[in-house]
């Protein structure tokens, strides 16, 4: 075991990965060497750092299991020190310190800086994440994020541009713009600039970043100006990440989503009309408190009619200190059944959606080589979330774009040549 090595395990969302990159850079500046979090007998780090997620029950369980496994490594003298931080710790530190006394250091969330902060990129070197805001203006009744992260904090335009140029110099070819809700960016800044304004500035400040992807938006603030910008600018991915959570007006009101069914439908129609060929990803919650069978049926019919290109489903997770936690809860078995039913429906839709690509030529960013198989993505798939393209050719370079003909399709992945 080297005395000056560390590894970092980042759980949860892209926002957590961004924070892990800041922490990694801090340790590198102290003279430590970064080991990948794939351990062998010869390559255990001195320090293991875990960045936890505390968003929903499943994420909490994953974080707790990671801590248990790390403690086991420490007991076996594979690692010397264990540090744990992140959302789960921000919320439950007092309990966790008592339950896991073997952890050497605890700290909560990485505080968001309005200033540009240098980071160590932990994803594929051609892929970069840019967090433009933290916290949230919304008070969705099911969500604990405002309790953990607080209200909206936007990074000023000039600091964002510094960070974009930093990423471009390091070879980033795909820029993923992230935040709790990036469409709220600027609402706490002087003159209240819009996300569309910021993206125009990013486009003007860069030339080698080929794909710019917008992740985590809110239907209420997805403006016509933003739709037009995505449609007109070739470097902006025709990928719309639009979590709607439900479609029943009663449930949307209980969720405090500040949108209605008719508004959501009109927005989707505008996106598909203005950005032909675009892909829409959404996320939905089933089993929200008091959700009735007729409302779940309404959601099923809506998904069947709209045919989302990409879709994530979550069974409602009861989060203490949130308004929804006080409502009448849906039985766990009902939530599980509804989850399975909606996922089965989407699986059939996804296969047909992917089938549209067969025979078409698309640009693919190659990001990984695994034996004789190269793995890449189209602009229609976000990293680590959506599907990939498998390529059977040895002489392609990781980090480069290739025009590729799609020859086969599965529910979530494609095959190209």
Residue, then its C-alpha position, 0 to 999 in steps of 0.5 A: x500500500x503506497x503511503x501517498x495514494x487515494x481513491x474516490x468512489x462517487x455515487x449518485x448523480x452527475x452533480x456528485x461526480x462534479x464535487x468528487x472531481x473538486x475533492x480529487x484535485x484537492x488531494x492531488x495538490x497535497x501530493x497524493x496520487x490518484x488510484x482508480x477505484x478498481x482494487x487489486x492486491x497490489x493497488x489498494x490506496x492508503x485513503x479511500x473516499x466515498x461521496x454518498x447520495x441521499x436522494x431516495x431510499x435506493x440511493x441511501x442503501x447503495x451508499x450505506x453498502x459502500x461504507x460497509x464494504x470500505x470498512x471491511x477493507x479497513x478491517x483487513x488492513x487493505x486501506x488505512x483511512x476511510x473518509x466519507x462525505x456527500x448528501x447522505x452525510x449532510x442529512x444523517x451525519x449524527x446517526x452515521x457517526x454512531x453507527x460507523x465509528x470506523x470512519x476516520x473523517x466525515x463531512x457533508x456536501x461540497x459547498x458550491x463555489x461561485x468562483x471557477x474551481x480547478x478539478x480533476x476529471x474523473x470521467x472519460x477525458x473527452x467528457x466534461x461536466x459543468x455545474x452552473x448552479x446548486x440548490x433549487x428554487x422549487x419546493x416539490x413536495x416529495x423532494x429533500x434536495x432543498x433541505x440538503x442543498x438549500x436555495x438556488x445559487x447560480x455561478x456568474x457568467x464570467x466564472x462559467x466561461x473560465x471553467x468552460x475554457x479550462x475544460x476545452x483545454x483539457x480535451x473535453x469534446x462533450x460538455x454536459x451542463x448540469x445543476x438541480x434545475x439549469x433552467x433556473x440559472x440566473x434568477x438569483x443574479x443581477x439582471x436575471x440572465x437566462x440559460x439561453x443567454x449563457x449557452x450562447x456565451x459558451x458557444x461563442x467562447x469555445x470551438x473544439x467542444x463539439x457537443x453541448x448537452x443540457x441536463x436537468x431542466x424544469x418544464x415551467x422554465x423551458x422557454x421558447x427562446x431555449x427551444x429555438x436555440x437548441x434547434x438552431x445551433x448544431x453543437x447543442x445536442x438535440x437531446x431534451x432532458x425534461x423530467x415531468x414526474x407525472x401527468x395527472x393534474x391532481x398529482x402534479x398539484x400535490x407534488x407542487x410541480x407548478x405545471x399542468x397536463x395541458x402545459x406539458x403537452x403543449x411544451x412537448x408539441x413545441x419541442x418536437x415541432x421546432x426540433x425535428x428528430x430530437x430525443x426527449x428524456x423524462x423521469x416519472x414517479x409512480x406510487x406518489x401518496x394518494x395516487x389512484x389506479x385511474x391516475x396511474x392509468x392516465x399516466x400509462x396512457x400518456x406514456x403510450x401516446x407520447x412515446x418518450x424516447x428515453x424514460x426513467x421511472x422511480x417508485x416514490x420514496x418517502x422522505x422525512x420532513x417533506x410535505x408528501x411524507x405526511x400524506x396517505x401512502x401507497x402500499x409498497x406492493x402497489x408501488x412495485x407493481x406500478x413500477x414494473x408495469x410502466x417499465x414494461x410498457x417503456x421497454x416496448x416503446x424503447x425498442x421501437x424508438x431505437x429501431x428508427x436508427x437502423x440504416x441511418x448514419x449518425x455521429x458517434x463519440x468513442x469513449x471506451x475500448x473493451x477488447x475488440x469492442x469499442x463503445x460510444x454514444x450518439x448525441x441522443x444519449x447522455x453518458x452513464x444514463x442512456x444507451x451506447x453504440x457498440x462498434x466492431x473496429x479496432x483502429x478507432x481512437x477513444x475521444x474522437x467522433x466517427x460517422x457510423x451506420x447503425x445496423x442493429x438495435x436493442x431496447x436501449x443500445x445500438x450496433x454500428x459499423 
